[in-house]
């Protein structure tokens, strides 16, 4: 887990995007709290840097494409 966190931090993604929880099948309340915690952390982290890069690339490609009817 430490290695994954270091790699994510070095690449600019932020280690807060990865979570690990140890749960038993009998711990349904803990499962719900863990999921809520993970969702909250991801929301605080903001948009994924991968999506931001892909969106910039897509917008550049769209600008370069013209409609043959034009």
Phi and psi restraints in degrees (range 20) as a CNS / XPLOR table:
assign (resid 1 and name C) (resid 2 and name N)
       (resid 2 and name CA) (resid 2 and name C) 1.0 -61.7 20.0 2
assign (resid 2 and name N) (resid 2 and name CA)
       (resid 2 and name C) (resid 3 and name N) 1.0 -40.5 20.0 2
assign (resid 2 and name C) (resid 3 and name N)
       (resid 3 and name CA) (resid 3 and name C) 1.0 -63.2 20.0 2
assign (resid 3 and name N) (resid 3 and name CA)
       (resid 3 and name C) (resid 4 and name N) 1.0 -44.8 20.0 2
assign (resid 3 and name C) (resid 4 and name N)
       (resid 4 and name CA) (resid 4 and name C) 1.0 -60.7 20.0 2
assign (resid 4 and name N) (resid 4 and name CA)
       (resid 4 and name C) (resid 5 and name N) 1.0 -42.4 20.0 2
assign (resid 4 and name C) (resid 5 and name N)
       (resid 5 and name CA) (resid 5 and name C) 1.0 -62.3 20.0 2
assign (resid 5 and name N) (resid 5 and name CA)
       (resid 5 and name C) (resid 6 and name N) 1.0 -43.1 20.0 2
assign (resid 5 and name C) (resid 6 and name N)
       (resid 6 and name CA) (resid 6 and name C) 1.0 -64.9 20.0 2
assign (resid 6 and name N) (resid 6 and name CA)
       (resid 6 and name C) (resid 7 and name N) 1.0 -40.9 20.0 2
assign (resid 6 and name C) (resid 7 and name N)
       (resid 7 and name CA) (resid 7 and name C) 1.0 -63.7 20.0 2
assign (resid 7 and name N) (resid 7 and name CA)
       (resid 7 and name C) (resid 8 and name N) 1.0 -45.6 20.0 2
assign (resid 7 and name C) (resid 8 and name N)
       (resid 8 and name CA) (resid 8 and name C) 1.0 -62.1 20.0 2
assign (resid 8 and name N) (resid 8 and name CA)
       (resid 8 and name C) (resid 9 and name N) 1.0 -41.7 20.0 2
assign (resid 8 and name C) (resid 9 and name N)
       (resid 9 and name CA) (resid 9 and name C) 1.0 -64.4 20.0 2
assign (resid 9 and name N) (resid 9 and name CA)
       (resid 9 and name C) (resid 10 and name N) 1.0 -42.9 20.0 2
assign (resid 9 and name C) (resid 10 and name N)
       (resid 10 and name CA) (resid 10 and name C) 1.0 -64.5 20.0 2
assign (resid 10 and name N) (resid 10 and name CA)
       (resid 10 and name C) (resid 11 and name N) 1.0 -33.6 20.0 2
assign (resid 10 and name C) (resid 11 and name N)
       (resid 11 and name CA) (resid 11 and name C) 1.0 -85.8 20.0 2
assign (resid 11 and name N) (resid 11 and name CA)
       (resid 11 and name C) (resid 12 and name N) 1.0 -2.8 20.0 2
assign (resid 11 and name C) (resid 12 and name N)
       (resid 12 and name CA) (resid 12 and name C) 1.0 87.6 20.0 2
assign (resid 12 and name N) (resid 12 and name CA)
       (resid 12 and name C) (resid 13 and name N) 1.0 12.9 20.0 2
assign (resid 12 and name C) (resid 13 and name N)
       (resid 13 and name CA) (resid 13 and name C) 1.0 -91.8 20.0 2
assign (resid 13 and name N) (resid 13 and name CA)
       (resid 13 and name C) (resid 14 and name N) 1.0 -24.3 20.0 2
assign (resid 13 and name C) (resid 14 and name N)
       (resid 14 and name CA) (resid 14 and name C) 1.0 88.2 20.0 2
assign (resid 14 and name N) (resid 14 and name CA)
       (resid 14 and name C) (resid 15 and name N) 1.0 129.3 20.0 2
assign (resid 14 and name C) (resid 15 and name N)
       (resid 15 and name CA) (resid 15 and name C) 1.0 -72.2 20.0 2
assign (resid 15 and name N) (resid 15 and name CA)
       (resid 15 and name C) (resid 16 and name N) 1.0 -12.9 20.0 2
assign (resid 15 and name C) (resid 16 and name N)
       (resid 16 and name CA) (resid 16 and name C) 1.0 -71.0 20.0 2
assign (resid 16 and name N) (resid 16 and name CA)
       (resid 16 and name C) (resid 17 and name N) 1.0 -6.0 20.0 2
assign (resid 16 and name C) (resid 17 and name N)
       (resid 17 and name CA) (resid 17 and name C) 1.0 -84.5 20.0 2
assign (resid 17 and name N) (resid 17 and name CA)
       (resid 17 and name C) (resid 18 and name N) 1.0 -3.4 20.0 2
assign (resid 17 and name C) (resid 18 and name N)
       (resid 18 and name CA) (resid 18 and name C) 1.0 -124.4 20.0 2
assign (resid 18 and name N) (resid 18 and name CA)
       (resid 18 and name C) (resid 19 and name N) 1.0 133.9 20.0 2
assign (resid 18 and name C) (resid 19 and name N)
       (resid 19 and name CA) (resid 19 and name C) 1.0 -133.6 20.0 2
assign (resid 19 and name N) (resid 19 and name CA)
       (resid 19 and name C) (resid 20 and name N) 1.0 147.1 20.0 2
assign (resid 19 and name C) (resid 20 and name N)
       (resid 20 and name CA) (resid 20 and name C) 1.0 -134.2 20.0 2
assign (resid 20 and name N) (resid 20 and name CA)
       (resid 20 and name C) (resid 21 and name N) 1.0 131.0 20.0 2
assign (resid 20 and name C) (resid 21 and name N)
       (resid 21 and name CA) (resid 21 and name C) 1.0 -129.1 20.0 2
assign (resid 21 and name N) (resid 21 and name CA)
       (resid 21 and name C) (resid 22 and name N) 1.0 141.8 20.0 2
assign (resid 21 and name C) (resid 22 and name N)
       (resid 22 and name CA) (resid 22 and name C) 1.0 -109.2 20.0 2
assign (resid 22 and name N) (resid 22 and name CA)
       (resid 22 and name C) (resid 23 and name N) 1.0 113.3 20.0 2
assign (resid 22 and name C) (resid 23 and name N)
       (resid 23 and name CA) (resid 23 and name C) 1.0 -133.0 20.0 2
assign (resid 23 and name N) (resid 23 and name CA)
       (resid 23 and name C) (resid 24 and name N) 1.0 151.3 20.0 2
assign (resid 23 and name C) (resid 24 and name N)
       (resid 24 and name CA) (resid 24 and name C) 1.0 -99.0 20.0 2
assign (resid 24 and name N) (resid 24 and name CA)
       (resid 24 and name C) (resid 25 and name N) 1.0 155.9 20.0 2
assign (resid 24 and name C) (resid 25 and name N)
       (resid 25 and name CA) (resid 25 and name C) 1.0 -62.2 20.0 2
assign (resid 25 and name N) (resid 25 and name CA)
       (resid 25 and name C) (resid 26 and name N) 1.0 -20.1 20.0 2
assign (resid 25 and name C) (resid 26 and name N)
       (resid 26 and name CA) (resid 26 and name C) 1.0 -88.5 20.0 2
assign (resid 26 and name N) (resid 26 and name CA)
       (resid 26 and name C) (resid 27 and name N) 1.0 0.2 20.0 2
assign (resid 26 and name C) (resid 27 and name N)
       (resid 27 and name CA) (resid 27 and name C) 1.0 -106.5 20.0 2
assign (resid 27 and name N) (resid 27 and name CA)
       (resid 27 and name C) (resid 28 and name N) 1.0 61.8 20.0 2
assign (resid 27 and name C) (resid 28 and name N)
       (resid 28 and name CA) (resid 28 and name C) 1.0 -64.3 20.0 2
assign (resid 28 and name N) (resid 28 and name CA)
       (resid 28 and name C) (resid 29 and name N) 1.0 -37.6 20.0 2
assign (resid 28 and name C) (resid 29 and name N)
       (resid 29 and name CA) (resid 29 and name C) 1.0 -65.5 20.0 2
assign (resid 29 and name N) (resid 29 and name CA)
       (resid 29 and name C) (resid 30 and name N) 1.0 -39.4 20.0 2
assign (resid 29 and name C) (resid 30 and name N)
       (resid 30 and name CA) (resid 30 and name C) 1.0 -66.6 20.0 2
assign (resid 30 and name N) (resid 30 and name CA)
       (resid 30 and name C) (resid 31 and name N) 1.0 -35.0 20.0 2
assign (resid 30 and name C) (resid 31 and name N)
       (resid 31 and name CA) (resid 31 and name C) 1.0 -62.0 20.0 2
assign (resid 31 and name N) (resid 31 and name CA)
       (resid 31 and name C) (resid 32 and name N) 1.0 -47.1 20.0 2
assign (resid 31 and name C) (resid 32 and name N)
       (resid 32 and name CA) (resid 32 and name C) 1.0 -61.0 20.0 2
assign (resid 32 and name N) (resid 32 and name CA)
       (resid 32 and name C) (resid 33 and name N) 1.0 -45.9 20.0 2
assign (resid 32 and name C) (resid 33 and name N)
       (resid 33 and name CA) (resid 33 and name C) 1.0 -64.0 20.0 2
assign (resid 33 and name N) (resid 33 and name CA)
       (resid 33 and name C) (resid 34 and name N) 1.0 -37.2 20.0 2
assign (resid 33 and name C) (resid 34 and name N)
       (resid 34 and name CA) (resid 34 and name C) 1.0 -66.0 20.0 2
assign (resid 34 and name N) (resid 34 and name CA)
       (resid 34 and name C) (resid 35 and name N) 1.0 -41.7 20.0 2
assign (resid 34 and name C) (resid 35 and name N)
       (resid 35 and name CA) (resid 35 and name C) 1.0 -65.8 20.0 2
assign (resid 35 and name N) (resid 35 and name CA)
       (resid 35 and name C) (resid 36 and name N) 1.0 -44.1 20.0 2
assign (resid 35 and name C) (resid 36 and name N)
       (resid 36 and name CA) (resid 36 and name C) 1.0 -61.6 20.0 2
assign (resid 36 and name N) (resid 36 and name CA)
       (resid 36 and name C) (resid 37 and name N) 1.0 -40.0 20.0 2
assign (resid 36 and name C) (resid 37 and name N)
       (resid 37 and name CA) (resid 37 and name C) 1.0 -63.1 20.0 2
assign (resid 37 and name N) (resid 37 and name CA)
       (resid 37 and name C) (resid 38 and name N) 1.0 -45.2 20.0 2
assign (resid 37 and name C) (resid 38 and name N)
       (resid 38 and name CA) (resid 38 and name C) 1.0 -63.8 20.0 2
assign (resid 38 and name N) (resid 38 and name CA)
       (resid 38 and name C) (resid 39 and name N) 1.0 -42.9 20.0 2
assign (resid 38 and name C) (resid 39 and name N)
       (resid 39 and name CA) (resid 39 and name C) 1.0 -62.8 20.0 2
assign (resid 39 and name N) (resid 39 and name CA)
       (resid 39 and name C) (resid 40 and name N) 1.0 -43.4 20.0 2
assign (resid 39 and name C) (resid 40 and name N)
       (resid 40 and name CA) (resid 40 and name C) 1.0 -61.2 20.0 2
assign (resid 40 and name N) (resid 40 and name CA)
       (resid 40 and name C) (resid 41 and name N) 1.0 -43.3 20.0 2
assign (resid 40 and name C) (resid 41 and name N)
       (resid 41 and name CA) (resid 41 and name C) 1.0 -63.6 20.0 2
assign (resid 41 and name N) (resid 41 and name CA)
       (resid 41 and name C) (resid 42 and name N) 1.0 -42.0 20.0 2
assign (resid 41 and name C) (resid 42 and name N)
       (resid 42 and name CA) (resid 42 and name C) 1.0 -67.5 20.0 2
assign (resid 42 and name N) (resid 42 and name CA)
       (resid 42 and name C) (resid 43 and name N) 1.0 -40.4 20.0 2
assign (resid 42 and name C) (resid 43 and name N)
       (resid 43 and name CA) (resid 43 and name C) 1.0 -64.0 20.0 2
assign (resid 43 and name N) (resid 43 and name CA)
       (resid 43 and name C) (resid 44 and name N) 1.0 -39.7 20.0 2
assign (resid 43 and name C) (resid 44 and name N)
       (resid 44 and name CA) (resid 44 and name C) 1.0 -65.8 20.0 2
assign (resid 44 and name N) (resid 44 and name CA)
       (resid 44 and name C) (resid 45 and name N) 1.0 -32.0 20.0 2
assign (resid 44 and name C) (resid 45 and name N)
       (resid 45 and name CA) (resid 45 and name C) 1.0 -69.6 20.0 2
assign (resid 45 and name N) (resid 45 and name CA)
       (resid 45 and name C) (resid 46 and name N) 1.0 -22.7 20.0 2
assign (resid 45 and name C) (resid 46 and name N)
       (resid 46 and name CA) (resid 46 and name C) 1.0 84.5 20.0 2
assign (resid 46 and name N) (resid 46 and name CA)
       (resid 46 and name C) (resid 47 and name N) 1.0 -170.2 20.0 2
assign (resid 46 and name C) (resid 47 and name N)
       (resid 47 and name CA) (resid 47 and name C) 1.0 -60.5 20.0 2
assign (resid 47 and name N) (resid 47 and name CA)
       (resid 47 and name C) (resid 48 and name N) 1.0 146.9 20.0 2
assign (resid 47 and name C) (resid 48 and name N)
       (resid 48 and name CA) (resid 48 and name C) 1.0 -66.3 20.0 2
assign (resid 48 and name N) (resid 48 and name CA)
       (resid 48 and name C) (resid 49 and name N) 1.0 134.1 20.0 2
assign (resid 48 and name C) (resid 49 and name N)
       (resid 49 and name CA) (resid 49 and name C) 1.0 -58.9 20.0 2
assign (resid 49 and name N) (resid 49 and name CA)
       (resid 49 and name C) (resid 50 and name N) 1.0 -29.2 20.0 2
assign (resid 49 and name C) (resid 50 and name N)
       (resid 50 and name CA) (resid 50 and name C) 1.0 -65.2 20.0 2
assign (resid 50 and name N) (resid 50 and name CA)
       (resid 50 and name C) (resid 51 and name N) 1.0 -45.2 20.0 2
assign (resid 50 and name C) (resid 51 and name N)
       (resid 51 and name CA) (resid 51 and name C) 1.0 -63.7 20.0 2
assign (resid 51 and name N) (resid 51 and name CA)
       (resid 51 and name C) (resid 52 and name N) 1.0 -38.5 20.0 2
assign (resid 51 and name C) (resid 52 and name N)
       (resid 52 and name CA) (resid 52 and name C) 1.0 -62.9 20.0 2
assign (resid 52 and name N) (resid 52 and name CA)
       (resid 52 and name C) (resid 53 and name N) 1.0 -42.1 20.0 2
assign (resid 52 and name C) (resid 53 and name N)
       (resid 53 and name CA) (resid 53 and name C) 1.0 -66.2 20.0 2
assign (resid 53 and name N) (resid 53 and name CA)
       (resid 53 and name C) (resid 54 and name N) 1.0 -45.1 20.0 2
assign (resid 53 and name C) (resid 54 and name N)
       (resid 54 and name CA) (resid 54 and name C) 1.0 -62.7 20.0 2
assign (resid 54 and name N) (resid 54 and name CA)
       (resid 54 and name C) (resid 55 and name N) 1.0 -40.9 20.0 2
assign (resid 54 and name C) (resid 55 and name N)
       (resid 55 and name CA) (resid 55 and name C) 1.0 -64.8 20.0 2
assign (resid 55 and name N) (resid 55 and name CA)
       (resid 55 and name C) (resid 56 and name N) 1.0 -39.5 20.0 2
assign (resid 55 and name C) (resid 56 and name N)
       (resid 56 and name CA) (resid 56 and name C) 1.0 -63.9 20.0 2
assign (resid 56 and name N) (resid 56 and name CA)
       (resid 56 and name C) (resid 57 and name N) 1.0 -42.0 20.0 2
assign (resid 56 and name C) (resid 57 and name N)
       (resid 57 and name CA) (resid 57 and name C) 1.0 -64.6 20.0 2
assign (resid 57 and name N) (resid 57 and name CA)
       (resid 57 and name C) (resid 58 and name N) 1.0 -44.2 20.0 2
assign (resid 57 and name C) (resid 58 and name N)
       (resid 58 and name CA) (resid 58 and name C) 1.0 -63.4 20.0 2
assign (resid 58 and name N) (resid 58 and name CA)
       (resid 58 and name C) (resid 59 and name N) 1.0 -40.7 20.0 2
assign (resid 58 and name C) (resid 59 and name N)
       (resid 59 and name CA) (resid 59 and name C) 1.0 -67.5 20.0 2
assign (resid 59 and name N) (resid 59 and name CA)
       (resid 59 and name C) (resid 60 and name N) 1.0 -35.3 20.0 2
assign (resid 59 and name C) (resid 60 and name N)
       (resid 60 and name CA) (resid 60 and name C) 1.0 -66.8 20.0 2
assign (resid 60 and name N) (resid 60 and name CA)
       (resid 60 and name C) (resid 61 and name N) 1.0 -40.1 20.0 2
assign (resid 60 and name C) (resid 61 and name N)
       (resid 61 and name CA) (resid 61 and name C) 1.0 -66.6 20.0 2
assign (resid 61 and name N) (resid 61 and name CA)
       (resid 61 and name C) (resid 62 and name N) 1.0 -42.6 20.0 2
assign (resid 61 and name C) (resid 62 and name N)
       (resid 62 and name CA) (resid 62 and name C) 1.0 -62.7 20.0 2
assign (resid 62 and name N) (resid 62 and name CA)
       (resid 62 and name C) (resid 63 and name N) 1.0 -37.6 20.0 2
assign (resid 62 and name C) (resid 63 and name N)
       (resid 63 and name CA) (resid 63 and name C) 1.0 -64.2 20.0 2
assign (resid 63 and name N) (resid 63 and name CA)
       (resid 63 and name C) (resid 64 and name N) 1.0 -31.6 20.0 2
assign (resid 63 and name C) (resid 64 and name N)
       (resid 64 and name CA) (resid 64 and name C) 1.0 -82.8 20.0 2
assign (resid 64 and name N) (resid 64 and name CA)
       (resid 64 and name C) (resid 65 and name N) 1.0 -14.6 20.0 2
assign (resid 64 and name C) (resid 65 and name N)
       (resid 65 and name CA) (resid 65 and name C) 1.0 -90.0 20.0 2
assign (resid 65 and name N) (resid 65 and name CA)
       (resid 65 and name C) (resid 66 and name N) 1.0 131.9 20.0 2
assign (resid 65 and name C) (resid 66 and name N)
       (resid 66 and name CA) (resid 66 and name C) 1.0 -116.5 20.0 2
assign (resid 66 and name N) (resid 66 and name CA)
       (resid 66 and name C) (resid 67 and name N) 1.0 153.5 20.0 2
assign (resid 66 and name C) (resid 67 and name N)
       (resid 67 and name CA) (resid 67 and name C) 1.0 -79.6 20.0 2
assign (resid 67 and name N) (resid 67 and name CA)
       (resid 67 and name C) (resid 68 and name N) 1.0 129.9 20.0 2
assign (resid 67 and name C) (resid 68 and name N)
       (resid 68 and name CA) (resid 68 and name C) 1.0 -62.6 20.0 2
assign (resid 68 and name N) (resid 68 and name CA)
       (resid 68 and name C) (resid 69 and name N) 1.0 -18.5 20.0 2
assign (resid 68 and name C) (resid 69 and name N)
       (resid 69 and name CA) (resid 69 and name C) 1.0 -77.5 20.0 2
assign (resid 69 and name N) (resid 69 and name CA)
       (resid 69 and name C) (resid 70 and name N) 1.0 -25.2 20.0 2
